[in-house]
Amino acid sequence: VVEDAAARSELVSRFVAAAGLPCTHLHVPTPRRYKRPGLPRATEQRNAGLAWLRQRHQHLPPPQPGVLFFADDDNTYSLELFQEMRTTRKVSVWPVGLVGGRRYERPVVENGKVVGWYTGWRADRPFAIDMAGFAVSLQVILSHPKAVFKRRGSQPGMQESDFLKQITTVEELEPKANNCTKVLVWHTRTEKVNLANEPKYHLDTVNIEV
């Protein structure tokens, strides 16, 4: 877990501890100059995760089994998705629901190979796919030590393509989820909450974390 913060927050630390899962809690803040609409998000956090993986595994002998997936806090996942990605050899792909202004986007598959993209935005992207739509073998991450998410020259919506171009080709992609015909992850988003009534009423006498 990589938190967008200058230090680990008590909120996330307690959540991670309560989950009861083996976990490493990292943190790195997004520079203020990049917190503007229209700029790529979570770049520093994803790169921090990549750096941690490489540092932890660089001196261990291959093969090193493992799969990297960039999970976001504004997505909803079927547990089946994580079973699908377990067999990733290099880079695996699948559909994502509620993204690009459409009910779903997906890789178009013919004879077991990705041949195009069913998408609602910029089908001309080298990899017209959402961040939640692919997973990468740990061995690929380790064998491409310079592959990172870039700030300079990267446009919104292009971070996936910019990253994947460094480690694979469209021809090498491995379709999952029944040849990319099943939606197992949804971009449900976290919307700005409506607190218009908060100032109209007395504050609670108990401090409750929301």
Secondary structure, 3 states (H helix, E strand, C coil): CEECCCCCCHHHHHHHHHHCCCCCCEECCCCHHHCCCCCCCCHHHHHHHHHHHHHHHCCCCCCCCCEECCCCCCCEECHHHHHHHCCCCCEEECCEEEECCEEEEEEEEECCEEEEEECCCCCCCCCCCCHHHEEEEHHHHHHCCCCCCCCCCCCCCCHHHHHHCCCCCHHHCEECHHHHCCCCEECCCCCCCCCCCHHHCCCCCCCCCC
